[in-house]
Amino acid sequence: MLGGERLRRVATAVIDASPADQTEVVITSAESSLTRFANSTIHQNVFEASIEVRVRAVVGHRTGVVTTNQLDDRSLVGAAREAYESARMAPENPEFLGLPGPEPIPAVSAFREATAEYTPEQRARDVKRICDLARGHGVEAFGAWSTGASEIAVANSRGVWAYAPRSHAALKLVAMAESGTGYAERTGLDASAIDVDGAGREAVDKAVRSCNPVEVPPGAYTVVLEPYAVGTMIDYLAYMGLGALAVQEGRSFMCGKLGQRLVGENITLWDDGLDPAGVPMAFDFEGVPKRRVIFFEHGVAKDVVYDSYTAGREGKHSTGHALPAGTGAGPLPLNLFLATGDADEQDLLAGVQRGLWITRFHYVNVVHPTLTILTGMTRDGTFLIEGGEVTRPVRNLRFTQSVLTALSQVERIGRERRVLQDDLGATCVPALRIAGFEFTSVTQF
């Protein structure tokens, strides 16, 4: 961790060296440690320190982006001048109105010293408990336990300055029995607060109960989706159309639909980078403070997220959702929340005469973005529900399903949310019971 003052000096050096009309500097620095295990044995322990200085130069209505991972004066000056030359050669974009100006940044705490100081020995002891538990039940444990800290600084020649340190801790594991598998995931800011033992028990229990699966035919089933599966579905929904650029380019399911009911009345979905219940971040990669944005309120489509460019095209203000310059993806929500309901596990199962309990999805792909159709596979714990009870494990199935249709058919919503890590934020969702979820084929495992 280099600290805010050091990063500010670096950013100032780049801005001072830039001949561009406007200059933006985004610095990301990270220290990350990882303990990886397989066959109930630790096989890799790594530490990585990285830094990136991303320079965006503006010349009129042209922009150029250059990155470097060197902090010496020659490299910083070189990056500033290369970005300027890149901007001069770029095509003009009359809709680009320039970099944003400074705004007050809300105070959000996303750094925990205990995580930054978490040692390899601590992670090894945590992993050993998981592996011992797995062996005691005749299964093998696989996964990774990562901890670390990072910092981001954003500065520009118009006076923007934003700095924030962050910590992260993420445990992901799969337990494998002879014919069954189980999955668990835990994430948060504080490594010492991660329920390592609970994750181990969850994955091992799923693996044991998943053995000797039976085959059920494809078709439409009432499903109970655990938060892992719900989180994947919501993340893809955000990617497919909850950013302003997708709307402006006519490839979002929100096009022409704002103010209309698109999902069930029991669905409220929003993005809030300031909520400490997730993995908060007070500002975006342009140094603009994040604002809470509601996508669906009681089923009605309300809004999408903006960065300064997409906001300028519509005469609006950025909502603080810019990604790093040059990515081309436009603004995206990175701190998603789905409103909870009042159901516990028994409530989710009650009344389901024949359905499926789904732990998570994998190998998911977009089939039709404007219809929000996804396809993918179930994995690591798929069970038959009969007469309101989970009865037998079943072979995994392929689904082909519209997310909007699924969210229109939600019958019950869990009362507790799980925090699921994304690379730059988190998705916080409860379990859902959904009617008529479409499965199109069965696997051989």
N, C-alpha and C positions, 0 to 999 in steps of 0.2 A: 504494500500500500504506500503510494507516494504522497498522498495528502493533497488537500485542496490548494494550498499555496504553491506547491511545486507545479501542479498541473496548470494553475493560472499563469505562472511564469512561462510555461511551455506554450500555452495558447496565445499569450501576448506576443511572444517572439514570432510566432507564425503570422499573426495579424499585422504586426509591424513590418514584416518582410514582404507582405503581399501587395502587388501593384493593382489588384483588382478593385472594382468599384465597391464591392462588399465581400467580406470573407467570413466564413464560419469554420470553427474548429471543434471537433468532437473527439474527446480523448477517452478511451476505455482501457482500464488497467485491471487485471485480475490475477489472483493466486488461487489455484484450485488443486485439491488433493483427492485422490480416488483410490479406494481399495476394492479390487475386483476379485470375485470368487467363483469357482466352478467345481462340480463334483464334491461339494462341501469342503473345499480347500482353497485358501487364499493363494492366488497365483500371480497377482500383480498389485503393486503399490506404486503410484506415480504422483509426482508433484509437478505442476506447470505454472510458470509465471509468464504473462503475456501483456503486451501493450499495443495499442493501435492509435495513431493520430490520423484522423480523417479530415481533410481540408476541402471545403467547397468554396470555389471562387465564383463571383458573379461579375460579368462584364455586360452591362446593358441588360438585355433579356436572355443572355446566354450563361450557362453554368458549366463548370468542370469540376470533377472530383478526383482527388489523389489521396492515397493512403501510404503511411510509412510506419514502421515499428522501431525507428531509431530516434533518439532524443538529442543527438548532438546538433550543434548550431547549423552545420552544413546540411544535414538531412532535413531539418525543419525549414530552412530557407529554400532548399531545393524543392520541397513539397509545395510550399507556397507559390513558387514561380511556375512549377509544372501544372498546378491547378489553374493558374491564370492562363497559361498557354493553351491548356485544354479547353477552357471556357471560350477563348478567342476563336478556336477552331470549331466549336459546337454550333449546331443550327440554332437559329433564334427562335425563342418561344414567347410571343407577345403576351401570353396569359400568365407568365411568371412575373410576379409583381415585386419580387425582392425578398430579402430575409426578414423575419419577424423582429420587432423591437422588444425591449425588456419589459417583463411583468413580474410582480411579486410571486415568489415561489412558496407554496404552503410548506410548513414544517411537517415532515413525515419521517419517522424512525424506522429504518429497514436494516440496521446493522446490529449484530449481536457479537460481542467480544468472544463469548464462549465458542461460537462457531469458527471464528478466525483462528482461535487457538486450539481447536480440536486436533489431537495428535494422531499419528498413524497407530500408535498403541491403543488408543481409545477405540478407533474404528475396528482394529483387529479383534479387540475383546468383544465388541458388539457382534461382529461377524461370527466369531467362534460360538457365541450363544445360539445364533441362528443355525449354524451347521450342526452343533450338538443336538439341537432339537430335531432337525431333519433326520439325522442318523438314528435317533431314538425311535423314529416312526418308520424307519426303513425307506426313506426317500433321500434324494440328493438336492442340495441347495445351490442355486446359481444367481448371480446378481452383482450389483455394484453399490457401494456406499460412498457418496461424495460429499465433501464439505469445502467451503472456501469463502473468499471475500472478493469484492470487486468495487470499483469506483468509476463513476462517469462524470465528466466535466464537459459543459457546452459553453462556448463563448462565440460572440460574433462582433463585427466591427460597428454594429449599431448599439452596442452596450449590453447585450445579453451576457449574463454569467449565471450558470447554475452548476452546482456540484452536489453529489450525493454518494456516500459509501453504502454498500449493500453486503449482506451475507446470504449464503444459501446452503442448505443441507437437503440432500435427496437420497433416499434409499429405494431401490427397485430390486425386487427379487422374484425368482420363479423356483418353485419346488417341483421336482419331477419324480413320480413313482413309475412303476413298470408300465402302467397303461393310463396314467392320469397326471395332470399338472395343475398347479395352483399359482396364483399371482398375488402380490401385495406391493403397495407403494406408499411411501410417506414423504412429505416435503414440508419445509418451513424455514424460518429465519434462524431459529435456535437449534443447533444440533443436539444440545443436551436435553431438549424437550421432545425429540423424535421418539415415538414409541417403537423402538427396534424390536422388542420382544413380541409386541402385539402384531407387528407385520410378519414376523416369523411364524407365529401361530396361525395367522390367517392363511398364509401361503401353504403351509404344511397341511393344514386341515383340508383345504381345497384339493390338494394333490391326492390325499388319501381317499377322499369321498368321490373323486373323479375316476377312480379305477373301474375298468370293465364297462365302458359306456355302451349303451344300446343305441340303435339307430331309430330315428323318428323321421317321418316323411317331410319334405319341404312343404311350405304353405304359409298361411297367415296364422300367427299365434299371438295370444296375449303374452307379453314379456315383462319381466321385472329386470330392469337394467341397473346394475350397480353403478356408483358414481364414475368408475373407470370408463365404462362404456358410454355413459352420458357425456362425460367430458370430451371424449373423442368426437362425438356427434356435434357438440356445441362448438368445438374448435373448428371443425370443418365448415360449419354454418357461417362462422365469422369470416373465415378465409374466402368463402364463396360469395359473400355479398354484404357484409356489414361495414365496409369502408366506402368513403365517398367516391374514390376513383372508379371502383367497380360500377357504381350507380351512374357516374358521368359517362362512362364508356358503354353503358347499356348492357352490361353482363351480370347485373345483380338481380336477385329475386325481389329486391325492394323497389325496383324501377316502377314508378307510377303507382306504388302501393301504399305510400305513407298515408296514415289515417284510416287504413282498412284493417280489418281483423284477418290476420294471416295464420294464427295459431290459436290454441284453446284459451279460454278466458282465465284459466288457472296458471298461465305461463306469463311470467315477468322476467325479462332478461336485460341486464345492463352491464356497463363497464365502469369501474371505479378504481383508478390507480392510487387513490388516497385511503382506501379502506384497509386498516391494519389486519383484518381477518384474512386477507390474501397475502400476496407478496408485493407490497406497495412500492410505487415509484412516483415521485411528485411531479416530474416533468418529462417531456419527450426528447427526442434526439435533435430538436431545434431549440431546446431550452424553453419551450412553452409549457406553462403549468397544465396538468391534466385536469379535465373536467368530467364529472359524472355524466354519462350518456345512456339514456334508456332506449333500447331497441324495440322491445315489446312490453307494453303495459297492459296487463289483463288481456293479452292476445292481440292488441292493436299495435301495428307498426308505427313507431314514433320518429326514429332518427337513425343516422349513421355517424361514424367518426370522421374527423377532418384533420388534415395537416394544413400548413399555411398556404400551400399551393392550391389544393382542392378547395379550400375555403375562399381564397381570393377569386377563383373562377365563378363563385356564386355570390360574392359580396358578403360572405359570412366571416366569422372568427374561428380560428383553429380551436379544436377541442383538446389539443395536446396529445395527438396520436401519431406523430411523424415517426417513421422508421429512419435509419441512417441514410443520408443522402446517397443517391446512386443505386439503391436497391431496386427501384422501379416498381415496387409492389403497391405503392401508395399507402395511405394510413390504414392501420389495423388495430382492433381492440386487443389488448394484451392482459387485461385484468378483468376477466369475465365472472359474473355472478348470476346464478339462476335462483330465483326465489324458492324457499323451502315450503313444504306443506306441513301436514300434521300426522303423517303415517309412520308407524314403526314397521319392523320387518313383518310382523304378523298381519298388520293392516294391508301391506303391499300384496301379501299372498291371499288374503281372505277373498273368497268368492271365485278364485281362478280354478275352474274345473280341469282344464288341460292347457298348460302354457309352458313357458321356458324361463328359467333363471339364467341370466347372462352376466358373467363377470366382466369381460372386456372384449373389445374388438381389436383386430390387427389386419395388416395388409389392406388398409382402406384406401379407396380411390374415388375420385369424383366422376360420375357418369354424365350428369347434366346439371351444370351449376345454377341455371335460372329456375330449374324445377327442384333444386337441392337434392338430387338423387345421388346416393352413395352406394357403393358395393364394398363388401369386405367379409371377414370371417370372424366367427366367435372363437374364443381361446381361453385356456387356463381356468376352466370351471364353468361348464354348461350343463344345466340340470333340468329334468322334467318336473313340472309342477302338476300335481293331481289332487283334486279335492282340497285345494287351499294349502297343500304341503309340498315341500321339496322332497321328491321320492328317489329318483334314480339319475345317475349321470347319463348324458347322451353325447353321441358323436357331434363334433362341431359342424356348424352349418354356414353356408354363405347367405348373406342377406343382400337384397337390392331394395332400397327404401328411400323415399323422400323424407328429409328431415322435417320439413314444414308439415307434412302429413302426419308424421309420428308425433310432433308436438301439438297437433290438433286432436290427437286421440289419447292424450294422457289422462288416465283415470285416477291415479293417486300419486302423491309426491312425498318423498321422504322428509322427515323433520330435521335431519342433520345433513350438513354439507361436508364434503371432503375437499381439501386443497390439493390440487394436482398441478405439478410444476410444468411450466413452459420455459423455453429458453430465456425469455425476457420478462416473464411475469408469471401468472398462475390462473387457472380456471377453477372456480369453486362451485360445486354442483351437488345436489342430492340425488338419491336413487329415484327412478321413475317406473311406474307401471303403465304400459302402453298397450292398447288394443290393436289387433290387426297388423302386427309387424310382419313384413314380408320376407320369407326365406325361400331361396330359389334352388338350392341344391345342398347335398350332404357330403361331408368329407369322409375319408377312410380312417380318421383318427379322432 
